[in-house]
Amino acid sequence: MRSQDHDRLFLSPPHLGRHEMNYVHKAIEDNWVAPTGPNLTGFEADICQATGVGHCVALSSGTAAIHLGLLLLGVGPGDEVLCPSFTFVATANPILYVGATPVFIDSETDTWNLCPQRLLEAIVDRIARGKKPKALILVHLYGMPAKLTEIIAIAAEYELPILEDAAEALGSTFNKQPLGSFGAVGVFSFNGNKILTTSGGGALVTNDASLAQKAHFLATQAKDQAPHYQHSEVGYNYRLSNILAGIGRGQMGLLDERVKRRREIFAWYKEHLARLPGLTVALAPEPAGSRSNRWLTTILLTPTAAEDAANATARVTPETVRQQLETHNIESRPLWKPLHLQPLFQSAPRYGGEVCANLFARGLCLPSGTAMTETELRRVADALAECF
Ligand SMILES: *Cc1c(COP(=O)(O)O)cnc(C)c1O
C-alpha cells in the first residue's frame, strides 16, 4: 500500500500472515526459485487437502486454469460452451482462446448464480438447433454456492462435463463438500483481491489422474518424452513459480481463519445496515446446505415506496452511493457487469439476462478485506448512512 493511501479502505486487499516469508526465504536460501520445487508440491498438497480433490496443478493464474480446463474437456474451434452471464470476464475469455462460442445463461435470484431452468432451456434449444454444447462452466459468484443439486442433475442427464470456476469460492462448501470439487475440473484463483493470494496465481484441481497429468504437460510447453526438445502439441508456459507457491503455502494455513473473518464482516454489515432510512438493503442469505466464504459483502439497493415518491429525481443508485463512499476514501464497486451486455460478447447467444441485468443495476460490493477493523467497518456504515 502506498503511504498516501494509508487512510483508504480497499475492497479486498491482500492480507498476509506470519509464515509466507519463511517459505519464500527458504526457496531463495536453497536457490530453489525455478523451475518447480518443494513449495510448489507443498502448495498443491495443501490445496488437495483443503478441497478434498485428488490432484492439483498450481498455475500462473485462474484464467490459465480455465483455459487448460477447457482444453482438457476437449473444447475446440466451433464448439459451444454454456456459461453464466453474471460473472467476471475471466470466466469467458478462455472460451474465446480455444475458438469456441460462449452461450450465456441468466441468473436465479436466490444465489445470483446460473439458473437451472434457463440452463435446461438452453441445452434443449441448442440441441434443437443442431449442436450440443461441449461443456458447462459453473461459477460460484462472491463465494456463494450455485444450485448444485439441480445443475449437476441436468448436466448428468445431458452428459455435459462441468468446469467449476471456484475462483471466488475457495473455502465455501455445499452440503459440507468444498466448492471446486464438484466438477470434472475445478479452478481456483490466487489473484491479489481473492480470499487468499500469491500476488498472482491459480490452480486446477481434478480427481482424474490422467487429466491432471495432461494439465501439467500443457502448462510446461507440452514436452514429449525425449531427451531432446520434442513437441507434438501446442503448449503453454502456465506453471506457478516456486517462490509464489511459498506465499501460497503460508496463505493456505490461514484459510479457515480468513473464511471466518469474511463471514463475520458480512454478519456485521447485515446487522448494521438493516435499517437505513428510505432503503431496503438486501444481503443475500445462504440457502439450506450452502456455506459461503462471503468473499465480498454485496448489497442490493431497493428504494422504499416513500423514498421513491418523495425523491423520484434524486434517486439513490449504486453509482451515487459509490461516489459518496469515494468522498470518504472508501472503495466500493458495482457488481460484475453481465457478459451479455459487454461489447466483446455482443453477438453471443443468450438465454434470459434480465435477472442479472437487474442485479447489476441495483448492487454494490462493499469493502470486505479480512484485515478490516471494527472502526473501519463503522466508517463504511456511517458513510453509507449519509447517502440517504
Ligand atoms: C478472479 C476470477 C477469475 C480469474 O482469476 P485470475 O487468477 O485473476 O486469472 C476467474 N473467474 C472468476 C469468477 C474470478 O473472480
Ligand as a Chemical Component Dictionary entry (heavy atoms), coordinates in Angstrom:
data_LIG
# 
_chem_comp.id                   LIG 
_chem_comp.type                 NON-POLYMER 
_chem_comp.pdbx_formal_charge   0 
_chem_comp.three_letter_code    LIG 
# 
loop_
_chem_comp_atom.comp_id 
_chem_comp_atom.atom_id 
_chem_comp_atom.alt_atom_id 
_chem_comp_atom.type_symbol 
_chem_comp_atom.charge 
_chem_comp_atom.model_Cartn_x 
_chem_comp_atom.model_Cartn_y 
_chem_comp_atom.model_Cartn_z 
_chem_comp_atom.pdbx_ordinal 
LIG C1 C1 C 0 -10.667 -13.749 -10.362 1  
LIG C2 C2 C 0 -11.541 -14.582 -11.213 2  
LIG C3 C3 C 0 -11.047 -15.351 -12.283 3  
LIG C4 C4 C 0 -9.655  -15.240 -12.804 4  
LIG O1 O1 O 0 -8.640  -15.470 -11.936 5  
LIG P1 P1 P 0 -7.197  -14.786 -12.188 6  
LIG O2 O2 O 0 -6.347  -15.518 -11.219 7  
LIG O3 O3 O 0 -7.352  -13.336 -11.876 8  
LIG O4 O4 O 0 -6.814  -15.042 -13.610 9  
LIG C5 C5 C 0 -11.932 -16.168 -12.947 10 
LIG N1 N1 N 0 -13.218 -16.235 -12.622 11 
LIG C6 C6 C 0 -13.745 -15.501 -11.637 12 
LIG C7 C7 C 0 -15.190 -15.642 -11.310 13 
LIG C8 C8 C 0 -12.925 -14.629 -10.904 14 
LIG O5 O5 O 0 -13.458 -13.865 -9.941  15 
# 
loop_
_chem_comp_bond.comp_id 
_chem_comp_bond.atom_id_1 
_chem_comp_bond.atom_id_2 
_chem_comp_bond.value_order 
_chem_comp_bond.pdbx_ordinal 
LIG C1 C2 SING 1  
LIG C2 C3 SING 2  
LIG C2 C8 DOUB 3  
LIG C3 C4 SING 4  
LIG C3 C5 DOUB 5  
LIG C4 O1 SING 6  
LIG O1 P1 SING 7  
LIG P1 O2 DOUB 8  
LIG P1 O3 SING 9  
LIG P1 O4 SING 10 
LIG C5 N1 SING 11 
LIG N1 C6 DOUB 12 
LIG C6 C7 SING 13 
LIG C6 C8 SING 14 
LIG C8 O5 SING 15 
# 
